[in-house]
Amino acid sequence: MASTKLIYPHSARIYVYQSQTDVRVLQRTDSLNGGDVHPGFELTIERLYEAVTKPK
């Protein structure tokens, strides 16, 4: 089942919508997986935020 992910960088939360009523809220200590779309994919939220907030 595909899902939609909304990322809110300032609150460090990711909302994963499986449907309008099935929503998971992920925080820095959680992991995001690829589900049925990309089996085996997993990324920690902390690593995602580190990648986008590193100074240039």
N, CA, C and O atoms as CSV, one atom per row, in Angstrom:
chain,resi,resn,atom,element,x,y,z
A,1,MET,N,N,0.846,-1.176,0.000
A,1,MET,CA,C,0.000,0.000,0.000
A,1,MET,C,C,0.892,1.241,0.000
A,1,MET,O,O,1.782,1.364,0.842
A,2,ALA,N,N,0.670,2.127,-0.903
A,2,ALA,CA,C,1.420,3.376,-0.966
A,2,ALA,C,C,0.942,4.317,0.130
A,2,ALA,O,O,-0.172,4.197,0.640
A,3,SER,N,N,1.804,5.245,0.470
A,3,SER,CA,C,1.438,6.227,1.492
A,3,SER,C,C,1.951,7.590,1.081
A,3,SER,O,O,2.757,7.713,0.158
A,4,THR,N,N,1.487,8.596,1.761
A,4,THR,CA,C,1.937,9.964,1.542
A,4,THR,C,C,2.674,10.415,2.783
A,4,THR,O,O,2.222,10.174,3.903
A,5,LYS,N,N,3.808,11.070,2.588
A,5,LYS,CA,C,4.595,11.554,3.712
A,5,LYS,C,C,4.691,13.070,3.662
A,5,LYS,O,O,5.049,13.644,2.634
A,6,LEU,N,N,4.375,13.705,4.759
A,6,LEU,CA,C,4.521,15.153,4.884
A,6,LEU,C,C,5.614,15.412,5.903
A,6,LEU,O,O,5.570,14.888,7.016
A,7,ILE,N,N,6.590,16.215,5.525
A,7,ILE,CA,C,7.735,16.484,6.391
A,7,ILE,C,C,7.676,17.927,6.859
A,7,ILE,O,O,7.575,18.856,6.058
A,8,TYR,N,N,7.742,18.094,8.174
A,8,TYR,CA,C,7.741,19.420,8.788
A,8,TYR,C,C,9.086,19.620,9.481
A,8,TYR,O,O,9.249,19.205,10.628
A,9,PRO,N,N,10.057,20.249,8.806
A,9,PRO,CA,C,11.410,20.363,9.352
A,9,PRO,C,C,11.503,21.114,10.680
A,9,PRO,O,O,12.295,20.732,11.541
A,10,HIS,N,N,10.726,22.153,10.862
A,10,HIS,CA,C,10.854,22.957,12.080
A,10,HIS,C,C,10.383,22.213,13.317
A,10,HIS,O,O,10.900,22.450,14.409
A,11,SER,N,N,9.419,21.324,13.173
A,11,SER,CA,C,8.949,20.553,14.327
A,11,SER,C,C,9.615,19.178,14.388
A,11,SER,O,O,9.394,18.421,15.334
A,12,ALA,N,N,10.431,18.856,13.382
A,12,ALA,CA,C,11.131,17.566,13.300
A,12,ALA,C,C,10.154,16.393,13.358
A,12,ALA,O,O,10.397,15.400,14.044
A,13,ARG,N,N,9.065,16.523,12.640
A,13,ARG,CA,C,8.061,15.458,12.586
A,13,ARG,C,C,7.735,15.128,11.130
A,13,ARG,O,O,7.751,15.992,10.253
A,14,ILE,N,N,7.445,13.864,10.909
A,14,ILE,CA,C,7.002,13.398,9.603
A,14,ILE,C,C,5.668,12.693,9.802
A,14,ILE,O,O,5.543,11.810,10.651
A,15,TYR,N,N,4.680,13.085,9.022
A,15,TYR,CA,C,3.349,12.482,9.092
A,15,TYR,C,C,3.222,11.509,7.927
A,15,TYR,O,O,3.368,11.901,6.769
A,16,VAL,N,N,2.952,10.255,8.225
A,16,VAL,CA,C,2.810,9.219,7.204
A,16,VAL,C,C,1.335,8.842,7.135
A,16,VAL,O,O,0.779,8.281,8.080
A,17,TYR,N,N,0.712,9.157,6.009
A,17,TYR,CA,C,-0.717,8.892,5.802
A,17,TYR,C,C,-0.887,7.633,4.963
A,17,TYR,O,O,-0.478,7.597,3.803
A,18,GLN,N,N,-1.490,6.599,5.549
A,18,GLN,CA,C,-1.882,5.406,4.796
A,18,GLN,C,C,-3.274,5.633,4.207
A,18,GLN,O,O,-3.601,5.101,3.146
A,19,SER,N,N,-4.087,6.423,4.902
A,19,SER,CA,C,-5.423,6.833,4.464
A,19,SER,C,C,-5.746,8.119,5.226
A,19,SER,O,O,-4.916,8.615,5.987
A,20,GLN,N,N,-6.936,8.653,5.026
A,20,GLN,CA,C,-7.307,9.884,5.732
A,20,GLN,C,C,-7.387,9.684,7.238
A,20,GLN,O,O,-7.215,10.636,7.999
A,21,THR,N,N,-7.643,8.472,7.669
A,21,THR,CA,C,-7.787,8.218,9.107
A,21,THR,C,C,-6.631,7.420,9.709
A,21,THR,O,O,-6.532,7.314,10.931
A,22,ASP,N,N,-5.769,6.865,8.884
A,22,ASP,CA,C,-4.628,6.077,9.361
A,22,ASP,C,C,-3.357,6.905,9.186
A,22,ASP,O,O,-2.769,6.940,8.106
A,23,VAL,N,N,-2.946,7.566,10.258
A,23,VAL,CA,C,-1.803,8.481,10.211
A,23,VAL,C,C,-0.816,8.104,11.309
A,23,VAL,O,O,-1.200,7.898,12.460
A,24,ARG,N,N,0.454,8.017,10.941
A,24,ARG,CA,C,1.517,7.818,11.935
A,24,ARG,C,C,2.358,9.079,11.973
A,24,ARG,O,O,2.642,9.670,10.931
A,25,VAL,N,N,2.759,9.495,13.164
A,25,VAL,CA,C,3.626,10.658,13.328
A,25,VAL,C,C,4.991,10.148,13.763
A,25,VAL,O,O,5.126,9.524,14.815
A,26,LEU,N,N,6.002,10.420,12.943
A,26,LEU,CA,C,7.360,9.984,13.237
A,26,LEU,C,C,8.175,11.157,13.760
A,26,LEU,O,O,8.021,12.288,13.299
A,27,GLN,N,N,9.044,10.876,14.725
A,27,GLN,CA,C,9.936,11.887,15.279
A,27,GLN,C,C,11.374,11.435,15.070
A,27,GLN,O,O,11.615,10.369,14.503
A,28,ARG,N,N,12.326,12.234,15.522
A,28,ARG,CA,C,13.746,11.964,15.274
A,28,ARG,C,C,14.208,10.574,15.690
A,28,ARG,O,O,15.123,10.031,15.072
A,29,THR,N,N,13.615,9.992,16.702
A,29,THR,CA,C,14.053,8.681,17.188
A,29,THR,C,C,13.430,7.521,16.416
A,29,THR,O,O,13.748,6.364,16.688
A,30,ASP,N,N,12.553,7.808,15.465
A,30,ASP,CA,C,11.868,6.773,14.683
A,30,ASP,C,C,12.583,6.524,13.361
A,30,ASP,O,O,13.521,7.235,13.000
A,31,SER,N,N,12.123,5.507,12.652
A,31,SER,CA,C,12.639,5.178,11.323
A,31,SER,C,C,11.508,5.228,10.309
A,31,SER,O,O,10.355,4.926,10.619
A,32,LEU,N,N,11.861,5.612,9.101
A,32,LEU,CA,C,10.926,5.647,7.978
A,32,LEU,C,C,11.279,4.471,7.077
A,32,LEU,O,O,12.446,4.290,6.730
A,33,ASN,N,N,10.284,3.668,6.694
A,33,ASN,CA,C,10.577,2.541,5.808
A,33,ASN,C,C,9.855,2.710,4.480
A,33,ASN,O,O,8.964,3.548,4.336
A,34,GLY,N,N,10.261,1.894,3.512
A,34,GLY,CA,C,9.700,1.986,2.171
A,34,GLY,C,C,8.380,1.274,1.982
A,34,GLY,O,O,7.769,1.382,0.918
A,35,GLY,N,N,7.923,0.544,2.993
A,35,GLY,CA,C,6.638,-0.155,2.894
A,35,GLY,C,C,6.587,-1.080,1.695
A,35,GLY,O,O,7.591,-1.703,1.350
A,36,ASP,N,N,5.434,-1.180,1.056
A,36,ASP,CA,C,5.257,-2.044,-0.112
A,36,ASP,C,C,5.886,-1.461,-1.367
A,36,ASP,O,O,6.172,-2.192,-2.316
A,37,VAL,N,N,6.104,-0.152,-1.381
A,37,VAL,CA,C,6.635,0.510,-2.572
A,37,VAL,C,C,8.122,0.222,-2.750
A,37,VAL,O,O,8.578,-0.002,-3.871
A,38,HIS,N,N,8.881,0.226,-1.653
A,38,HIS,CA,C,10.324,-0.017,-1.705
A,38,HIS,C,C,10.715,-0.911,-0.526
A,38,HIS,O,O,11.305,-0.433,0.443
A,39,PRO,N,N,10.389,-2.206,-0.600
A,39,PRO,CA,C,10.669,-3.120,0.510
A,39,PRO,C,C,12.157,-3.133,0.865
A,39,PRO,O,O,13.014,-3.133,-0.019
A,40,GLY,N,N,12.449,-3.144,2.145
A,40,GLY,CA,C,13.830,-3.187,2.611
A,40,GLY,C,C,14.447,-1.823,2.857
A,40,GLY,O,O,15.474,-1.725,3.530
A,41,PHE,N,N,13.842,-0.767,2.324
A,41,PHE,CA,C,14.371,0.580,2.552
A,41,PHE,C,C,14.026,1.021,3.964
A,41,PHE,O,O,12.888,0.874,4.412
A,42,GLU,N,N,15.021,1.567,4.666
A,42,GLU,CA,C,14.770,2.126,5.992
A,42,GLU,C,C,15.757,3.263,6.229
A,42,GLU,O,O,16.940,3.150,5.906
A,43,LEU,N,N,15.263,4.347,6.791
A,43,LEU,CA,C,16.073,5.530,7.068
A,43,LEU,C,C,15.653,6.091,8.411
A,43,LEU,O,O,14.466,6.307,8.657
A,44,THR,N,N,16.625,6.328,9.280
A,44,THR,CA,C,16.275,6.943,10.560
A,44,THR,C,C,15.967,8.418,10.323
A,44,THR,O,O,16.614,9.072,9.505
A,45,ILE,N,N,14.997,8.923,11.026
A,45,ILE,CA,C,14.603,10.323,10.870
A,45,ILE,C,C,15.759,11.235,11.256
A,45,ILE,O,O,15.970,12.271,10.625
A,46,GLU,N,N,16.504,10.859,12.282
A,46,GLU,CA,C,17.667,11.651,12.704
A,46,GLU,C,C,18.652,11.816,11.550
A,46,GLU,O,O,19.165,12.911,11.324
A,47,ARG,N,N,18.916,10.738,10.824
A,47,ARG,CA,C,19.854,10.810,9.696
A,47,ARG,C,C,19.323,11.724,8.588
A,47,ARG,O,O,20.084,12.472,7.975
A,48,LEU,N,N,18.039,11.658,8.342
A,48,LEU,CA,C,17.422,12.531,7.344
A,48,LEU,C,C,17.625,13.995,7.716
A,48,LEU,O,O,18.037,14.795,6.875
A,49,TYR,N,N,17.344,14.351,8.956
A,49,TYR,CA,C,17.489,15.743,9.381
A,49,TYR,C,C,18.945,16.184,9.422
A,49,TYR,O,O,19.240,17.346,9.141
A,50,GLU,N,N,19.860,15.283,9.765
A,50,GLU,CA,C,21.284,15.623,9.734
A,50,GLU,C,C,21.706,15.983,8.313
A,50,GLU,O,O,22.477,16.921,8.112
A,51,ALA,N,N,21.207,15.244,7.335
A,51,ALA,CA,C,21.584,15.472,5.940
A,51,ALA,C,C,21.092,16.816,5.419
A,51,ALA,O,O,21.764,17.437,4.597
A,52,VAL,N,N,19.946,17.270,5.875
A,52,VAL,CA,C,19.397,18.519,5.339
A,52,VAL,C,C,19.718,19.735,6.196
A,52,VAL,O,O,19.418,20.859,5.791
A,53,THR,N,N,20.313,19.548,7.359
A,53,THR,CA,C,20.621,20.699,8.211
A,53,THR,C,C,22.111,20.916,8.414
A,53,THR,O,O,22.501,21.748,9.233
A,54,LYS,N,N,22.959,20.184,7.684
A,54,LYS,CA,C,24.403,20.374,7.809
A,54,LYS,C,C,24.788,21.738,7.264
A,54,LYS,O,O,24.281,22.165,6.227
A,55,PRO,N,N,25.695,22.429,7.970
A,55,PRO,CA,C,26.163,23.720,7.446
A,55,PRO,C,C,26.964,23.510,6.165
A,55,PRO,O,O,27.625,22.487,5.993
A,56,LYS,N,N,26.895,24.481,5.281
A,56,LYS,CA,C,27.621,24.389,4.000
A,56,LYS,C,C,28.987,25.008,4.118
A,56,LYS,O,O,29.743,25.026,3.147
